[in-house]
Amino acid sequence: MAGEPSDYSCIETRYGFDWGPASVTRVVSDPKAGVVISISSAKGKTVYVRVTPSGLTRVSTDPRVIK
């Protein structure tokens, strides 16, 4: 069936990967602040996910909110 995840190719990029209509990118990596990744769709929508060193997770569509 077209559009199934198994039909998508995975292309490694410098800071992440592109998989089908999605792009996953490491935005920030800091031992004290944690890691921020962005997940972008082919239609231009982006979600930012921050994971702190203690394991807390924050999710936002505005990168300025990820603190």
Wavefront OBJ file of the C-alpha trace (Angstrom):
o trace
v 0.000 0.000 0.000
v 1.433 3.420 -0.939
v 2.257 5.715 1.935
v 3.025 2.900 4.367
v 6.045 3.541 6.652
v 7.821 0.556 5.099
v 7.700 2.362 1.723
v 9.642 5.372 3.048
v 13.378 5.668 2.620
v 15.552 6.929 5.466
v 18.228 9.453 4.556
v 20.812 10.390 7.174
v 21.565 14.115 7.457
v 24.326 15.895 9.358
v 22.258 16.299 12.551
v 19.441 13.803 12.101
v 17.521 12.021 9.387
v 14.725 12.380 6.859
v 12.175 9.584 6.801
v 9.319 9.819 4.354
v 7.440 13.072 4.958
v 9.223 13.737 8.290
v 12.560 15.273 9.182
v 14.136 14.752 12.625
v 16.982 17.107 13.588
v 19.074 17.618 16.737
v 18.894 21.341 17.435
v 20.855 21.588 20.701
v 22.860 19.157 22.787
v 24.310 20.355 26.090
v 25.279 18.272 29.133
v 23.685 20.800 31.529
v 20.601 21.774 29.490
v 19.782 18.469 27.798
v 18.839 17.796 24.206
v 16.393 19.557 21.877
v 15.217 17.880 18.691
v 12.841 19.142 16.046
v 10.402 17.019 14.085
v 9.202 18.678 10.899
v 6.530 17.535 8.459
v 6.611 17.935 4.705
v 3.865 20.558 5.083
v 6.112 22.796 7.204
v 4.732 22.042 10.670
v 7.439 21.637 13.354
v 7.385 20.293 16.907
v 10.298 20.787 19.303
v 11.054 18.231 22.007
v 13.433 18.910 24.895
v 14.657 16.197 27.235
v 16.459 17.437 30.340
v 19.379 15.572 31.921
v 16.996 14.387 34.671
v 14.584 12.940 32.080
v 11.836 15.587 32.035
v 10.279 16.111 28.612
v 8.902 19.336 27.179
v 7.090 19.632 23.848
v 6.181 22.829 21.979
v 5.590 24.233 18.516
v 7.477 27.395 19.529
v 11.238 26.908 19.996
v 11.397 29.883 22.380
v 9.158 28.052 24.872
v 11.527 25.081 25.233
v 13.420 26.065 28.407
l 1 2 3 4 5 6 7 8 9 10 11 12 13 14 15 16 17 18 19 20 21 22 23 24 25 26 27 28 29 30 31 32 33 34 35 36 37 38 39 40 41 42 43 44 45 46 47 48 49 50 51 52 53 54 55 56 57 58 59 60 61 62 63 64 65 66 67
